[in-house]
């Protein structure tokens, strides 16, 4: 638990008992629990937004890679309109 041993937790509990007293300690613990719940909710929301942004960035990166590949393919076709691909398949596209 956050690098705290049992001896540290006992010291924290004793200090809290002295500072808040036995009557007020349950209320303080409830407030602390509610605050932690709220913080966890905010952290979860932030994590979700961060993950969504990362997924969106990955999609954009993948889209740019695909666009680059298509542009390279179009450039190679424009340079060789006779098509080495047609020669590789053994037939001319005009006769097919």
C-alpha positions as YAML, in Angstrom:
chain: A
units: angstrom
residues:
- id: 1
  name: UNK
  ca: [0.00, 0.00, 0.00]
- id: 2
  name: UNK
  ca: [1.92, 3.01, -1.30]
- id: 3
  name: UNK
  ca: [5.10, 1.77, 0.38]
- id: 4
  name: UNK
  ca: [3.58, 2.09, 3.86]
- id: 5
  name: UNK
  ca: [4.05, -0.75, 6.31]
- id: 6
  name: UNK
  ca: [1.78, -1.68, 9.18]
- id: 7
  name: UNK
  ca: [3.90, 0.28, 11.62]
- id: 8
  name: UNK
  ca: [3.44, 3.45, 9.55]
- id: 9
  name: UNK
  ca: [-0.32, 2.90, 9.36]
- id: 10
  name: UNK
  ca: [-0.55, 2.45, 13.14]
- id: 11
  name: UNK
  ca: [1.34, 5.70, 13.70]
- id: 12
  name: UNK
  ca: [-0.96, 7.54, 11.25]
- id: 13
  name: UNK
  ca: [-4.03, 6.09, 12.99]
- id: 14
  name: UNK
  ca: [-2.77, 7.10, 16.46]
- id: 15
  name: UNK
  ca: [-1.98, 10.64, 15.27]
- id: 16
  name: UNK
  ca: [-5.41, 10.91, 13.64]
- id: 17
  name: UNK
  ca: [-7.04, 9.66, 16.84]
- id: 18
  name: UNK
  ca: [-5.19, 12.29, 18.89]
- id: 19
  name: UNK
  ca: [-5.87, 15.14, 16.42]
- id: 20
  name: UNK
  ca: [-9.54, 14.42, 15.68]
- id: 21
  name: UNK
  ca: [-10.60, 12.42, 18.70]
- id: 22
  name: UNK
  ca: [-12.65, 9.24, 18.76]
- id: 23
  name: UNK
  ca: [-15.95, 11.06, 18.23]
- id: 24
  name: UNK
  ca: [-14.95, 13.00, 15.13]
- id: 25
  name: UNK
  ca: [-12.70, 10.36, 13.49]
- id: 26
  name: UNK
  ca: [-15.57, 8.41, 11.76]
- id: 27
  name: UNK
  ca: [-16.85, 11.65, 10.18]
- id: 28
  name: UNK
  ca: [-13.36, 12.56, 9.01]
- id: 29
  name: UNK
  ca: [-12.89, 9.08, 7.52]
- id: 30
  name: UNK
  ca: [-16.25, 9.35, 5.69]
- id: 31
  name: UNK
  ca: [-15.25, 12.73, 4.29]
- id: 32
  name: UNK
  ca: [-11.87, 11.37, 3.27]
- id: 33
  name: UNK
  ca: [-13.56, 8.41, 1.56]
- id: 34
  name: UNK
  ca: [-15.96, 10.69, -0.33]
- id: 35
  name: UNK
  ca: [-13.06, 12.90, -1.41]
- id: 36
  name: UNK
  ca: [-11.09, 9.88, -2.62]
- id: 37
  name: UNK
  ca: [-14.12, 8.66, -4.57]
- id: 38
  name: UNK
  ca: [-14.40, 12.05, -6.28]
- id: 39
  name: UNK
  ca: [-10.68, 12.14, -7.05]
- id: 40
  name: UNK
  ca: [-10.84, 8.62, -8.48]
- id: 41
  name: UNK
  ca: [-13.77, 9.64, -10.69]
- id: 42
  name: UNK
  ca: [-11.81, 12.66, -12.00]
- id: 43
  name: UNK
  ca: [-8.75, 10.50, -12.59]
- id: 44
  name: UNK
  ca: [-10.88, 7.95, -14.46]
- id: 45
  name: UNK
  ca: [-12.42, 10.68, -16.63]
- id: 46
  name: UNK
  ca: [-8.98, 12.11, -17.38]
- id: 47
  name: UNK
  ca: [-7.63, 8.66, -18.22]
- id: 48
  name: UNK
  ca: [-10.59, 8.00, -20.54]
- id: 49
  name: UNK
  ca: [-10.09, 11.32, -22.34]
- id: 50
  name: UNK
  ca: [-6.36, 10.65, -22.65]
- id: 51
  name: UNK
  ca: [-6.96, 7.15, -24.04]
- id: 52
  name: UNK
  ca: [-9.51, 8.53, -26.51]
- id: 53
  name: UNK
  ca: [-7.03, 11.17, -27.65]
- id: 54
  name: UNK
  ca: [-4.32, 8.53, -28.07]
- id: 55
  name: UNK
  ca: [-6.65, 6.31, -30.12]
- id: 56
  name: UNK
  ca: [-7.59, 9.30, -32.28]
- id: 57
  name: UNK
  ca: [-3.90, 10.16, -32.81]
- id: 58
  name: UNK
  ca: [-3.16, 6.54, -33.75]
- id: 59
  name: UNK
  ca: [-6.01, 6.58, -36.27]
- id: 60
  name: UNK
  ca: [-4.70, 9.84, -37.74]
- id: 61
  name: UNK
  ca: [-1.17, 8.41, -37.94]
- id: 62
  name: UNK
  ca: [-2.48, 5.25, -39.61]
- id: 63
  name: UNK
  ca: [-4.50, 7.39, -42.03]
- id: 64
  name: UNK
  ca: [-1.40, 9.41, -42.93]
- id: 65
  name: UNK
  ca: [0.62, 6.22, -43.49]
- id: 66
  name: UNK
  ca: [-2.10, 4.84, -45.75]
- id: 67
  name: UNK
  ca: [-2.32, 8.14, -47.62]
- id: 68
  name: UNK
  ca: [1.46, 8.12, -48.09]
- id: 69
  name: UNK
  ca: [1.40, 4.56, -49.44]
- id: 70
  name: UNK
  ca: [-1.38, 5.42, -51.87]
- id: 71
  name: UNK
  ca: [0.49, 8.50, -53.07]
- id: 72
  name: UNK
  ca: [3.63, 6.40, -53.57]
- id: 73
  name: UNK
  ca: [1.63, 3.84, -55.53]
- id: 74
  name: UNK
  ca: [0.02, 6.55, -57.66]
- id: 75
  name: UNK
  ca: [3.42, 8.09, -58.32]
- id: 76
  name: UNK
  ca: [4.89, 4.77, -59.38]
- id: 77
  name: UNK
  ca: [1.92, 4.13, -61.70]
- id: 78
  name: UNK
  ca: [2.27, 7.62, -63.16]
- id: 79
  name: UNK
  ca: [5.99, 7.01, -63.82]
- id: 80
  name: UNK
  ca: [5.39, 3.64, -65.49]
- id: 81
  name: UNK
  ca: [1.98, 3.76, -67.20]
- id: 82
  name: UNK
  ca: [2.84, 0.68, -69.31]
- id: 83
  name: UNK
  ca: [2.97, -1.15, -66.05]
- id: 84
  name: UNK
  ca: [5.59, -3.60, -65.03]
- id: 85
  name: UNK
  ca: [2.79, -5.27, -63.11]
- id: 86
  name: UNK
  ca: [1.14, -6.23, -66.40]
- id: 87
  name: UNK
  ca: [4.40, -7.76, -67.63]
- id: 88
  name: UNK
  ca: [4.82, -9.62, -64.35]
- id: 89
  name: UNK
  ca: [1.42, -11.28, -64.76]
- id: 90
  name: UNK
  ca: [2.20, -12.30, -68.29]
- id: 91
  name: UNK
  ca: [-0.66, -10.50, -70.00]
- id: 92
  name: UNK
  ca: [-1.40, -7.07, -71.28]
- id: 93
  name: UNK
  ca: [-4.30, -5.28, -69.60]
- id: 94
  name: UNK
  ca: [-5.50, -4.05, -73.02]
- id: 95
  name: UNK
  ca: [-6.10, -7.60, -74.23]
- id: 96
  name: UNK
  ca: [-7.78, -8.83, -71.06]
...
